[in-house]
C-alpha cells in the first residue's frame, strides 16, 4: 500500500474519531443540559407547591383542626355546659366563628382559583369538603347560602386577595348593629346549636378525614412522593 493511501486511511480514521468525540461531547452536554432543565423545573414546581401550602393550606388545616377540637369538646367533654356556667353566651359565638373560619378558609380556595393551581403543581385536594361536611351535619336545617353568608362574613378583601378575619375582628363586626351581620348569620347559629351527638360525631369524623388529607398535601414534595 502506497504511503499516500496509508495517509488517506489514517486521516479518515482520525477524522472519524474526531467526529465521534465531538458527537459524544455534544451528547454529554445535551444530557447535562436536560438534567439541569429538569432540576430547574422540579425546583420551580416544588417552590410553587410550598408557596400555595404556606398561603392557603396551612390556614385551612388550622381552621379545620380548630373546628374539629371544638366539636370533640362539645360532643365528648361537655364543653358547652362548662363554658356557659363560666361565661354565658361565650360558647355560641365562638362556635359560630369556628364553623365560619373553616368555611371561610375553604371558600378562599374557590374565590382565588387555588384548586386549579394545586392541580398544576400535582397536589390533589377536592373542593367543598368542609362545606359538604357542614351541609351533612345540618341537613334539613339550613340552606347553602346561609352557610356561604357565614363564610364570606369572615373574609375581607385586601390588595393581596382575601384574608380571614381574626376572632376579635369578627366579634366587633358581629356586635355592630349597623353591620347587619347578626341577623344574617343567626340561622346558622341556630342550626349549629341544634346539632345532636350523632351529627356531631359524624362531623368530627368527616373533619378528621379532611385533616388527614391536608396533612398529606402539606408534606414536602420529596416526602409526599413516598407517603
C-alpha positions as CSV (number, residue, x, y, z in Angstrom):
1,X,0.0,0.0,0.0
2,X,1.5,3.3,-1.0
3,X,2.3,6.0,1.6
4,X,-0.4,8.2,0.0
5,X,-3.1,5.7,0.6
6,X,-1.9,5.0,4.1
7,X,-2.0,8.7,4.8
8,X,-5.5,9.0,3.5
9,X,-6.7,6.0,5.5
10,X,-5.1,7.4,8.6
11,X,-6.7,10.8,8.0
12,X,-10.1,9.2,7.5
13,X,-9.7,7.2,10.7
14,X,-8.6,10.3,12.6
15,X,-11.5,12.3,11.2
16,X,-13.9,9.6,12.2
17,X,-12.5,9.5,15.8
18,X,-12.7,13.3,15.9
19,X,-16.3,13.3,14.7
20,X,-17.2,10.5,17.2
21,X,-15.5,12.6,20.0
22,X,-17.4,15.7,19.0
23,X,-20.7,13.7,18.9
24,X,-20.1,12.2,22.3
25,X,-19.2,15.6,23.8
26,X,-22.4,17.1,22.3
27,X,-24.5,14.2,23.6
28,X,-23.0,14.6,27.1
29,X,-23.6,18.3,27.0
30,X,-27.2,17.8,25.9
31,X,-27.6,15.3,28.7
32,X,-26.2,17.7,31.3
33,X,-28.4,20.5,30.0
34,X,-31.5,18.2,30.1
35,X,-30.8,17.2,33.6
36,X,-30.3,20.9,34.6
37,X,-33.6,21.9,32.9
38,X,-35.4,19.1,34.7
39,X,-33.9,20.1,38.0
40,X,-34.9,23.8,37.5
41,X,-38.4,22.8,36.5
42,X,-38.7,20.5,39.5
43,X,-37.4,23.2,41.9
44,X,-39.9,25.7,40.4
45,X,-42.7,23.2,40.9
46,X,-41.6,22.5,44.5
47,X,-41.4,26.2,45.2
48,X,-44.9,26.8,43.8
49,X,-46.3,23.9,45.9
50,X,-44.7,25.3,49.1
51,X,-46.0,28.8,48.4
52,X,-49.6,27.5,47.9
53,X,-49.3,25.4,51.0
54,X,-48.0,28.3,53.1
55,X,-50.6,30.8,51.9
56,X,-53.7,28.6,51.7
57,X,-53.5,25.1,53.0
58,X,-51.9,25.9,56.4
59,X,-54.7,28.2,57.3
60,X,-57.3,25.7,56.1
61,X,-55.6,23.0,58.1
62,X,-55.5,25.1,61.2
63,X,-59.2,26.2,60.8
64,X,-60.3,22.6,60.3
65,X,-58.4,21.4,63.4
66,X,-59.9,24.2,65.5
67,X,-63.4,23.2,64.5
68,X,-62.7,19.5,65.0
69,X,-61.4,20.1,68.5
70,X,-64.4,22.3,69.2
71,X,-66.8,19.6,68.0
72,X,-65.0,16.9,70.1
73,X,-65.1,19.2,73.2
74,X,-68.8,19.7,72.6
75,X,-69.7,16.1,72.0
76,X,-67.4,14.3,74.4
77,X,-66.3,16.7,77.1
78,X,-69.4,18.8,77.9
79,X,-67.6,21.9,76.8
80,X,-70.7,23.9,76.2
81,X,-72.1,23.2,79.7
82,X,-68.8,24.1,81.4
83,X,-68.3,27.4,79.4
84,X,-71.9,28.5,79.8
85,X,-71.5,28.3,83.6
86,X,-68.4,30.5,83.4
87,X,-69.4,32.9,80.6
88,X,-72.9,32.7,79.3
89,X,-73.0,33.3,75.5
90,X,-69.3,32.5,75.0
91,X,-69.9,29.1,73.5
92,X,-72.4,30.1,70.9
93,X,-70.4,33.0,69.4
94,X,-67.1,31.2,69.5
95,X,-68.6,28.0,67.9
96,X,-70.1,30.2,65.2
97,X,-66.7,31.6,64.5
98,X,-65.0,28.2,64.5
99,X,-67.5,27.0,61.9
100,X,-67.3,30.2,59.9
101,X,-63.4,30.2,59.9
102,X,-63.2,26.7,58.5
103,X,-65.8,27.5,55.8
104,X,-64.1,30.8,55.0
105,X,-60.6,29.2,54.7
106,X,-62.1,26.7,52.2
107,X,-64.1,29.5,50.4
108,X,-60.8,31.4,49.7
109,X,-59.5,28.4,47.7
110,X,-62.5,28.7,45.3
111,X,-62.5,32.5,45.2
112,X,-58.8,32.7,44.2
113,X,-58.7,29.7,41.9
114,X,-56.4,27.8,44.2
115,X,-57.8,24.4,43.3
116,X,-56.6,24.8,39.7
117,X,-53.2,25.9,40.9
118,X,-52.9,23.0,43.3
119,X,-53.7,20.6,40.4
120,X,-50.9,22.2,38.3
121,X,-48.3,21.5,41.0
122,X,-49.5,18.0,41.5
123,X,-51.3,18.4,44.8
124,X,-54.7,16.8,44.8
125,X,-57.4,18.3,47.1
126,X,-61.1,18.0,46.3
127,X,-63.2,21.2,46.7
128,X,-66.0,21.9,49.1
129,X,-65.1,19.2,51.6
130,X,-65.8,21.4,54.7
131,X,-69.0,22.7,53.1
132,X,-70.2,19.2,52.4
133,X,-69.4,18.0,55.9
134,X,-71.3,21.0,57.4
135,X,-74.2,20.5,55.0
136,X,-74.5,16.9,56.0
137,X,-74.5,17.8,59.7
138,X,-77.1,20.5,59.2
139,X,-79.2,18.6,56.7
140,X,-82.8,19.9,56.6
141,X,-81.9,22.8,59.0
142,X,-80.1,25.2,56.7
143,X,-79.8,26.4,53.1
144,X,-76.4,26.6,51.3
145,X,-76.4,30.4,51.1
146,X,-76.8,30.6,54.9
147,X,-73.5,28.8,55.3
148,X,-72.0,30.8,52.4
149,X,-73.0,34.0,54.1
150,X,-71.3,33.0,57.3
151,X,-68.1,32.0,55.4
152,X,-68.0,35.3,53.5
153,X,-68.7,37.4,56.6
154,X,-65.4,36.2,57.9
155,X,-63.5,37.3,54.8
156,X,-62.1,40.6,53.9
157,X,-60.6,41.6,50.5
158,X,-57.3,43.4,50.5
159,X,-54.6,44.1,47.9
160,X,-53.3,40.5,48.1
161,X,-56.6,38.8,47.8
162,X,-58.8,37.6,50.6
163,X,-57.9,37.3,54.3
164,X,-59.7,35.7,57.2
165,X,-60.8,38.0,60.0
166,X,-59.5,37.3,63.5
167,X,-62.0,36.4,66.2
168,X,-61.7,39.9,67.6
169,X,-62.5,41.5,64.2
170,X,-65.4,39.2,63.6
171,X,-66.8,39.8,67.1
172,X,-66.6,43.5,66.6
173,X,-68.4,43.3,63.3
174,X,-71.0,40.9,64.7
175,X,-71.7,43.3,67.7
176,X,-72.2,46.3,65.4
177,X,-75.9,46.6,64.7
178,X,-75.3,48.7,61.6
179,X,-73.3,45.9,60.0
180,X,-76.4,43.7,59.7
181,X,-74.2,40.6,60.4
182,X,-76.1,39.2,63.3
183,X,-79.4,38.6,61.6
184,X,-77.6,37.3,58.5
185,X,-75.8,34.5,60.4
186,X,-78.4,33.8,63.1
187,X,-79.9,30.9,61.1
188,X,-76.5,29.2,61.1
189,X,-76.0,29.8,64.8
190,X,-79.5,28.3,65.5
191,X,-78.7,25.3,63.3
192,X,-75.4,24.7,65.0
193,X,-77.0,24.9,68.4
194,X,-79.5,22.2,67.4
195,X,-76.9,19.6,66.4
196,X,-77.2,16.3,68.4
197,X,-74.4,14.0,69.4
198,X,-74.8,11.6,66.4
199,X,-74.4,14.6,64.0
200,X,-71.5,15.9,66.0
201,X,-69.7,12.6,66.0
202,X,-70.2,12.2,62.2
203,X,-69.0,15.8,61.6
204,X,-65.9,15.1,63.8
205,X,-65.2,12.0,61.7
206,X,-65.5,13.9,58.5
207,X,-63.3,16.8,59.7
208,X,-60.7,14.2,60.8
209,X,-60.6,12.8,57.3
210,X,-60.2,16.3,55.8
211,X,-57.4,17.0,58.3
212,X,-55.6,13.8,57.2
213,X,-55.8,14.8,53.5
214,X,-54.4,18.2,54.3
215,X,-51.6,16.7,56.3
216,X,-50.6,14.7,53.2
217,X,-50.9,17.7,51.0
218,X,-48.7,19.7,53.3
219,X,-45.8,17.2,53.2
220,X,-42.6,18.4,51.5
221,X,-42.7,17.2,47.9
222,X,-39.8,14.8,48.4
223,X,-41.7,13.2,51.3
224,X,-45.2,13.3,49.7
225,X,-44.0,11.1,46.9
226,X,-43.0,8.3,49.3
227,X,-46.0,8.8,51.7
